[in-house]
Amino acid sequence: MDPVHRRIARADIRLRGFPPILLYASPSSRHEIPLVQVVPSLSLSLPSPRRSRPFTHSLLPSPPSLSFFDSRRPLHAPQLLPLPKRPSNCLAEVKETMTREECENGPADMLIDGNKARAPREKQGNSVPDKFNSNYLKFYYGKLFPFSDIFKWMSYGNDGKHPGCDQTYFGRREFSFTLDNDIYLRFQSFTSAAELESSIQEKCPFKIDIGPVYSVDPAKRHAYAQSGDNVFTPVERELIFDIDMSDYDDVRYCCSGADVCLECWPLMTVAIKVIDTALRDDFGFNHILWVYSGRRGVHCWVCDRKARRLSNEQRASIADYFRVYKGNENSDKKVSLTSPALHPFLARSYTEVLEGIFEEKLLLSQNILATEERYEKILDMIPDESVTAELRGKWQEKRQSSISNDINVVRWEQLKQLLQSGKHKGKGLRRYVEEIVFSFTYPRLDMEVSKHMNHLLKAPFCVHPKTGRVCVPIDPNSCEEFDPTAVPTLSMLLEELNQGGVRGDVGDDLDRTSLGKSIRYFRSSFLQPLLKSCKEEMESSYNAKLQQMKNSLSW
């Protein structure tokens, strides 16, 4: 890098209200010119190290007045003032622009390295705005998104040189991109990790969905449609589950809709624990990935070979196995446990997960029995009028028998004691305690997502455009420790990269961010065991075919 570019690389230009960015101001020469802050519509004209003519790189429109040069004409190298040496903390390239109105309404002053004046105090702690910004995706896809890991996962061992590999496997997988302004690109397909990476970095999708593996390349489906045969059909797809917090709005009082907090998140913990245990112990699946949706729920990917090859009918049967919550928002009773004894799966879920989390967390955090309106919802689940009348009489008393205990705990113990004491001879009264707990805690699945092979599901490590949070994996063995409010966001990741300076290696970038831990977990706990299993299955299947060929020749 020549002295002119070296001096520019040290320039620390600060502009209030704009995020720290790494600008590749000289792409033709591959010299990085990092500036700590984006300057709206700053036009740089510098002599290229390889060419005699100057180049111009226009950034974001409408510049404020600059204190060290005239912003109305291009800045040439001789106009540069000496700047003190200082390591630059910079990030990634910006190609998109703001409107002139946005810039004119923005800050009009800019601070140069060496000046004592600083941005307002509240901005110093976090120079990257927290809200989602489409420009940040450029940095994320360029620096942190694990393209290679996604490719290896979706290839299931078919990306190697083993004679049993199906080299067309990854190319028959559907990817779907959602661009800005809700532009959808379905049936995208790629033949390599490099091609996938290039397309994502070029299109910069707000959302990436993953679909099934089809019988033919989904991008060429129209060529097969003319044949008249149903050639284009899904042949493999992970067994998936989608659980959304908004489906629990009738039993949570802290939030509603898309809002989530630590008070209601234990409902997602219950879902992970219950479903994960059943998938492993009852169905024998091993390779299961749980992913935070980025906003209000969790997704589950069951990736065993036998799971990927399930028919729609088999998927529906597995989904129905988990179905207990059958009511709707207008039903007083949403769970009905009619059999004399609970199914072993339900009994295990109740004793090991549901009962504890309901009594220890949700009962208190949601104040389920604190008001008349709320406890009436509980009483509506008990059909015996003598029981409900007695409980209502106790709960409507002004005085509390035990002031030291929480009112929710007191009333719940009174309800359990009355239903389980045998005082009332109503049939199955004991079961109503279990039904109440199931109604408030049991997982509520989106059944249609699990039943059909061609359903799309958001890819892990996407960024949710509403929250800016990354869809990180969740360890089911410690899911009770997962905090959705502490998940890395785009702005957080850029700030972490910014503090570490510029480095060329992607691995180093990951290690310097809070996303590194999630990607390491994805690789060590999910991807590596999965690929090992795929390799063993491929070897076994290939040897079986060879043996079959030998047997046929021996005849």
C-alpha positions in Angstrom: 0.0 0.0 0.0 1.5 3.4 -1.1 1.9 6.3 1.5 -1.3 8.0 0.2 -3.4 5.0 0.8 -1.7 4.3 4.1 -2.5 7.7 5.4 -6.2 7.3 4.3 -6.3 3.9 6.1 -5.4 5.6 9.3 -8.1 8.3 9.0 -10.6 8.0 11.8 -13.6 10.0 10.7 -16.5 10.1 13.1 -20.0 11.1 12.2 -22.7 11.2 14.7 -25.6 8.8 14.1 -23.9 6.5 11.5 -22.5 3.0 12.2 -18.8 2.1 12.0 -18.1 0.6 8.6 -15.1 -0.8 6.6 -15.1 0.8 3.1 -13.3 -0.9 0.3 -12.5 2.3 -1.4 -10.2 0.8 -4.0 -11.7 -2.5 -5.2 -9.7 -2.5 -8.4 -6.4 -2.5 -6.5 -7.7 -4.7 -3.7 -6.4 -2.1 -1.2 -8.7 -1.7 1.8 -9.2 1.9 2.9 -11.0 1.6 6.3 -12.9 4.6 7.6 -14.4 4.3 11.0 -17.6 6.1 10.1 -19.7 6.3 6.9 -19.6 9.7 5.4 -22.8 10.5 3.5 -22.0 10.9 -0.2 -18.3 11.4 0.5 -16.6 11.2 -2.9 -12.9 10.2 -2.8 -10.7 10.7 -5.8 -7.3 9.0 -5.2 -4.6 7.8 -7.6 -4.9 4.1 -7.9 -1.6 2.1 -7.1 -2.1 0.2 -10.4 -3.6 2.8 -12.7 -2.7 6.5 -13.3 -6.3 7.7 -13.5 -8.2 8.4 -10.3 -11.2 6.5 -9.2 -14.3 7.7 -7.4 -16.2 5.7 -4.8 -19.5 7.3 -3.8 -20.9 6.2 -0.5 -24.1 7.6 1.0 -25.6 10.8 -0.4 -25.6 14.5 0.7 -22.5 15.3 2.7 -22.3 17.5 5.8 -19.7 20.2 5.8 -16.2 18.7 6.5 -13.8 20.6 8.7 -10.7 19.6 6.9 -11.6 19.8 3.2 -14.2 21.2 0.8 -16.9 18.5 0.4 -18.3 20.2 -2.7 -15.5 18.9 -4.9 -13.5 15.6 -4.9 -10.8 15.1 -2.4 -7.4 14.5 -4.1 -4.4 13.0 -2.4 -2.5 16.3 -2.0 -5.3 17.8 0.1 -4.9 15.2 2.8 -3.7 16.5 6.2 -1.3 14.4 8.2 -3.2 12.2 10.6 -1.9 10.5 13.8 -1.3 6.8 13.6 -4.1 4.9 15.1 -5.4 1.4 14.6 -8.7 1.6 12.6 -11.7 -0.3 13.8 -13.7 -1.1 10.7 -16.0 -3.7 9.4 -17.4 -4.2 5.9 -18.4 -2.8 2.5 -21.5 -0.7 1.9 -23.1 -0.6 -1.6 -26.6 0.6 -0.8 -27.5 4.3 -0.4 -29.8 6.5 1.6 -32.2 9.0 0.1 -31.2 12.6 0.0 -34.0 13.5 2.5 -32.7 11.0 5.0 -29.3 12.5 4.8 -30.5 16.1 5.0 -32.4 15.3 8.1 -29.3 13.6 9.7 -26.4 15.1 11.6 -24.6 18.0 10.1 -21.3 17.9 11.9 -18.5 15.4 11.8 -15.6 14.8 14.1 -12.1 14.2 12.9 -9.5 12.0 14.6 -7.7 14.2 17.1 -10.5 16.5 18.0 -11.6 16.5 21.6 -15.3 17.0 20.8 -17.3 13.7 20.9 -20.8 12.5 20.2 -23.4 12.7 22.9 -22.7 10.4 25.9 -25.5 8.0 25.2 -24.0 7.2 21.8 -20.5 6.3 23.1 -21.5 3.0 24.6 -22.9 1.7 21.4 -21.9 3.4 18.2 -23.8 0.9 16.1 -27.6 1.6 16.2 -29.5 -1.3 17.6 -32.3 -1.4 15.0 -32.1 -3.7 12.0 -30.5 -2.2 9.0 -30.3 -3.9 5.7 -26.8 -2.5 5.1 -25.6 -4.5 8.0 -26.5 -7.8 6.2 -23.7 -7.1 3.8 -21.2 -7.2 6.6 -22.8 -10.2 8.2 -22.9 -12.3 5.0 -19.4 -11.2 4.1 -17.8 -11.8 7.4 -19.7 -14.2 9.7 -22.4 -16.3 8.0 -21.2 -20.0 8.0 -21.7 -20.9 4.3 -19.4 -23.9 4.4 -21.2 -25.4 7.5 -24.6 -25.0 5.9 -23.3 -26.6 2.7 -21.8 -29.6 4.5 -25.0 -30.0 6.5 -27.3 -29.9 3.5 -25.0 -32.2 1.5 -25.2 -35.0 4.2 -21.8 -36.4 3.1 -22.5 -36.3 -0.6 -19.9 -33.6 -1.2 -16.9 -36.0 -1.0 -15.1 -38.3 -3.4 -16.6 -41.6 -2.1 -18.0 -43.7 -4.9 -21.3 -43.8 -3.1 -21.8 -40.0 -3.1 -24.7 -38.5 -5.0 -23.1 -35.5 -6.6 -26.5 -34.1 -7.6 -27.9 -34.2 -4.0 -27.1 -30.6 -2.9 -28.1 -29.2 -6.3 -31.6 -30.7 -5.9 -32.2 -28.8 -2.6 -34.5 -25.8 -2.7 -33.5 -22.5 -1.1 -35.9 -19.6 -0.9 -34.9 -16.0 -0.5 -37.0 -13.1 0.8 -35.6 -9.8 -0.4 -36.4 -6.3 0.7 -40.1 -5.2 0.1 -41.2 -8.9 0.5 -39.9 -10.0 -2.9 -39.8 -13.8 -2.8 -37.4 -16.0 -4.8 -38.5 -19.6 -4.7 -36.8 -22.7 -6.0 -33.3 -21.4 -5.9 -30.6 -24.2 -6.3 -26.8 -24.3 -6.1 -24.2 -26.8 -7.0 -21.5 -25.7 -4.5 -20.8 -23.8 -1.3 -19.1 -21.1 -3.4 -22.2 -20.7 -5.6 -24.5 -20.5 -2.6 -22.2 -17.9 -0.9 -21.9 -15.8 -4.1 -25.7 -15.7 -4.6 -26.5 -14.8 -1.0 -23.9 -12.1 -0.9 -25.1 -10.6 -4.2 -28.9 -10.7 -3.3 -28.4 -10.0 0.4 -31.8 -11.7 1.4 -33.6 -10.6 4.5 -34.6 -14.2 5.1 -33.3 -17.6 3.8 -35.7 -20.6 3.9 -34.7 -24.2 3.2 -37.0 -26.6 1.4 -36.9 -30.3 0.5 -34.6 -32.2 -1.9 -36.5 -32.7 -5.1 -36.2 -35.5 -7.7 -34.7 -32.9 -10.1 -33.0 -29.6 -9.9 -35.8 -27.2 -8.7 -34.4 -24.4 -10.8 -35.1 -26.5 -13.9 -38.5 -27.7 -12.9 -40.3 -26.1 -15.8 -38.4 -28.2 -18.3 -39.7 -31.4 -16.7 -43.3 -30.1 -16.4 -43.7 -30.2 -20.2 -43.2 -34.0 -20.2 -46.6 -34.6 -18.6 -45.2 -36.9 -15.9 -45.0 -35.9 -12.3 -41.2 -35.8 -12.3 -40.7 -32.8 -10.1 -41.6 -34.1 -6.6 -39.9 -33.9 -3.1 -38.0 -37.0 -2.2 -36.3 -36.0 1.0 -36.9 -33.5 3.8 -36.0 -33.2 7.4 -38.8 -33.8 9.9 -39.4 -30.3 11.2 -41.4 -28.7 14.1 -42.3 -25.0 14.5 -43.4 -23.7 17.9 -44.6 -20.1 18.1 -45.0 -18.2 21.4 -48.0 -16.3 20.0 -50.0 -19.6 20.2 -49.7 -19.3 24.0 -51.3 -15.9 24.3 -54.3 -17.3 26.2 -52.1 -18.6 29.0 -49.5 -15.8 29.3 -50.1 -12.4 30.8 -46.7 -10.8 30.5 -46.6 -10.4 26.7 -48.7 -11.1 23.7 -48.3 -11.5 19.9 -44.7 -11.3 18.8 -43.4 -10.0 22.2 -41.3 -12.4 24.3 -39.6 -12.0 27.7 -37.9 -14.1 30.3 -41.2 -14.5 32.2 -42.9 -16.5 29.4 -39.8 -18.1 27.7 -40.1 -21.2 30.0 -42.9 -22.2 27.7 -40.4 -22.7 25.0 -38.1 -24.6 27.4 -41.0 -27.0 28.1 -41.5 -27.5 24.4 -37.8 -28.3 23.7 -37.5 -30.7 26.6 -40.7 -32.6 26.0 -40.3 -33.0 22.2 -36.6 -33.6 22.2 -36.9 -36.4 24.8 -39.7 -38.1 22.9 -37.9 -37.9 19.5 -34.9 -39.5 21.0 -36.4 -42.0 23.4 -39.7 -42.9 21.7 -38.7 -42.7 18.0 -34.9 -43.3 18.2 -33.8 -40.2 16.4 -30.3 -38.9 17.2 -29.4 -35.9 15.0 -31.7 -33.2 16.2 -31.1 -29.5 15.9 -33.0 -26.8 17.9 -32.8 -23.3 16.6 -34.2 -20.0 18.0 -36.4 -18.4 15.4 -35.0 -14.9 16.0 -38.1 -13.5 17.6 -40.9 -15.5 19.3 -40.3 -19.2 19.0 -38.1 -22.2 18.2 -37.6 -24.6 15.3 -36.6 -28.2 15.3 -34.8 -30.1 12.6 -34.7 -33.9 12.8 -31.9 -34.9 10.4 -31.5 -38.7 10.7 -31.7 -40.5 7.3 -34.9 -42.3 8.3 -36.5 -39.0 9.3 -35.6 -37.3 6.0 -37.2 -40.1 4.0 -40.5 -40.2 5.9 -43.7 -39.9 3.8 -46.3 -37.2 4.4 -48.5 -39.8 6.1 -45.7 -40.9 8.4 -44.9 -37.3 9.3 -48.6 -36.7 10.1 -48.6 -39.7 12.4 -45.6 -38.4 14.3 -47.1 -35.0 14.6 -50.4 -36.5 15.9 -48.3 -38.4 18.5 -47.5 -35.0 20.1 -51.0 -33.6 19.8 -52.7 -33.0 23.1 -53.7 -29.3 22.8 -56.8 -29.5 20.6 -58.8 -26.5 21.7 -59.1 -23.0 20.2 -59.2 -19.5 21.6 -63.0 -19.9 22.2 -62.8 -23.2 24.0 -62.9 -23.2 27.8 -61.3 -26.6 27.9 -58.4 -27.0 25.5 -57.0 -30.3 26.8 -59.0 -33.4 27.5 -57.3 -36.4 29.1 -60.0 -39.0 28.8 -58.2 -42.3 29.2 -58.1 -44.0 32.7 -54.3 -43.5 32.8 -51.9 -41.1 31.0 -49.9 -42.5 28.1 -46.4 -43.2 29.3 -45.1 -40.3 27.1 -47.5 -37.9 28.7 -46.9 -39.2 32.2 -43.2 -38.8 31.8 -43.6 -35.3 30.4 -45.9 -34.3 33.3 -43.7 -35.6 36.1 -40.3 -34.6 34.6 -41.1 -31.3 33.0 -44.6 -29.8 33.0 -45.5 -30.0 36.7 -42.2 -28.5 37.9 -42.0 -25.6 35.5 -45.7 -24.8 36.0 -45.5 -24.7 39.8 -42.0 -23.2 40.2 -42.0 -20.6 37.4 -45.2 -20.0 35.4 -47.6 -20.0 38.4 -45.7 -17.0 39.9 -44.4 -15.2 36.9 -47.7 -15.2 35.1 -49.8 -14.6 38.3 -52.2 -17.3 37.0 -54.5 -17.2 40.0 -53.9 -13.6 41.2 -57.2 -12.0 40.0 -60.8 -13.1 39.7 -60.7 -12.9 35.9 -57.7 -15.3 35.8 -58.8 -17.8 38.3 -62.2 -18.0 36.7 -60.5 -19.4 33.6 -59.1 -22.2 35.8 -62.5 -22.9 37.4 -64.1 -23.1 33.9 -61.9 -26.2 33.3 -63.5 -28.0 36.3 -67.0 -29.3 35.3 -68.0 -30.2 38.9 -70.0 -27.2 40.2 -69.7 -28.1 43.9 -65.9 -28.0 43.6 -65.8 -24.7 41.7 -68.3 -23.1 44.2 -66.2 -24.1 47.2 -63.0 -22.8 45.6 -64.6 -19.6 44.5 -65.9 -19.0 48.0 -62.4 -19.3 49.5 -60.8 -17.2 46.9 -63.3 -14.4 47.1 -62.6 -13.9 50.8 -60.9 -10.6 51.5 -58.6 -12.0 54.1 -55.7 -14.4 53.3 -55.0 -17.3 55.5 -51.3 -17.2 54.8 -49.9 -13.8 54.2 -46.3 -15.0 53.9 -47.0 -17.1 50.8 -47.8 -15.9 47.3 -51.5 -15.8 46.6 -51.0 -17.9 43.5 -49.3 -20.7 45.5 -51.9 -20.6 48.2 -54.8 -20.9 45.8 -53.1 -23.6 43.7 -52.5 -25.7 46.8 -56.1 -25.3 47.8 -57.3 -26.4 44.4 -55.0 -29.5 44.4 -56.0 -30.5 47.9 -59.7 -30.3 47.1 -59.5 -32.2 43.8 -57.1 -34.9 45.1 -58.6 -35.4 48.6 -61.5 -37.5 47.6 -63.9 -35.3 49.5 -66.0 -34.8 46.4 -67.1 -38.0 44.6 -67.0 -36.6 41.1 -65.5 -39.0 38.6 -61.9 -38.2 37.6 -61.4 -35.1 39.7 -57.8 -35.9 40.1 -57.3 -35.7 36.4 -58.4 -32.1 36.3 -55.1 -31.0 38.0 -53.2 -32.6 35.2 -55.4 -31.1 32.5 -54.9 -27.6 33.9 -51.1 -28.0 33.9 -51.2 -29.4 30.4 -53.4 -26.5 29.2 -50.9 -24.0 30.4 -47.6 -25.7 29.6 -47.8 -28.4 26.9 -46.2 -27.7 23.5 -48.4 -26.2 20.9 -47.2 -27.3 17.5 -47.9 -25.9 14.1 -49.1 -29.2 12.8 -49.1 -28.3 9.1 -45.4 -27.5 9.1 -44.6 -31.0 10.3 -47.0 -32.9 8.1 -45.8 -31.9 4.6 -42.4 -32.4 3.0 -42.6 -29.3 0.8 -42.9 -26.9 3.7 -40.2 -24.2 4.0 -38.4 -23.4 7.2 -36.0 -20.6 8.1 -32.3 -21.5 7.9 -30.2 -21.4 11.0 -28.0 -18.3 11.4 -30.4 -16.1 9.5 -31.1 -12.7 10.9 -34.7 -11.8 11.8 -35.5 -8.5 10.1 -37.8 -7.4 12.9 -35.4 -7.9 15.8 -32.0 -8.1 14.2 -31.3 -11.2 16.2 -29.5 -14.2 14.7 -31.2 -17.6 14.6 -28.7 -19.4 16.8 -28.9 -23.1 17.8 -30.1 -24.0 21.3 -28.6 -26.9 23.3 -31.6 -29.0 24.5 -29.5 -30.2 27.5 -29.2 -26.7 28.9 -32.2 -25.0 27.2 -33.4 -23.6 30.5 -30.3 -21.4 30.5 -31.1 -19.9 27.0 -31.9 -16.2 27.1 -33.6 -14.9 23.9 -32.9 -11.3 25.0 -29.2 -12.0 25.0 -29.0 -13.5 21.5 -26.4 -11.7 19.3 -27.9 -9.0 17.0 -26.4 -7.6 13.9 -25.5 -4.3 15.6 -23.9 -6.3 18.5 -21.8 -8.4 16.1 -20.6 -5.3 14.1 -19.6 -3.6 17.3 -17.6 -6.6 18.5 -15.9 -6.8 15.1 -15.3 -3.0 15.2 -13.6 -3.3 18.6 -11.2 -5.9 17.3 -9.9 -4.1 14.2 -9.5 -5.5 10.7 -8.4 -9.0 10.1 -8.6 -11.1 7.0 -9.4 -14.6 8.4 -13.1 -15.5 8.8 -12.2 -17.8 11.7 -10.6 -14.9 13.6 -13.7 -12.8 13.0 -15.9 -15.4 14.5 -13.7 -15.9 17.5 -14.0 -12.2 18.2 -17.8 -12.2 18.3 -20.5 -13.7 20.5 -21.7 -15.7 17.5 -18.5 -17.8 17.6 -19.8 -19.9 20.5 -23.0 -20.8 18.7 -21.2 -21.8 15.5 -18.8 -23.9 17.5 -21.7 -25.7 19.2 -23.3 -26.2 15.8 -20.2 -27.9 14.5 -19.2 -30.0 17.5 -22.5 -31.1 18.9 -24.6 -31.4 15.7 -22.7 -31.3 12.4 -19.7 -33.5 13.1 -21.7 -36.4 14.6 -24.2 -36.1 11.8 -21.5 -36.2 9.1 -19.8 -39.1 10.8 -23.1 -41.0 10.8 -23.7 -40.1 7.1 -20.3 -41.4 6.2 -20.9 -44.7 8.0 -24.3 -45.1 6.4 -22.9 -44.3 2.9 -20.1 -46.9 3.4 -22.5 -49.5 4.6 -24.9 -48.9 1.7 -22.2 -49.0 -0.8 -20.7 -52.2 0.5 -24.2 -53.8 0.5 -24.7 -52.9 -3.2 -21.3 -54.3 -4.0 -22.1 -57.5 -2.2 -25.5 -57.7 -4.0 -23.7 -57.3 -7.4 -21.2 -60.1 -6.5 -24.1 -62.4 -5.5 -25.9 -61.7 -8.8 -22.7 -62.5 -10.8 -22.1 -65.7 -8.9 -25.3 -67.1 -10.3 
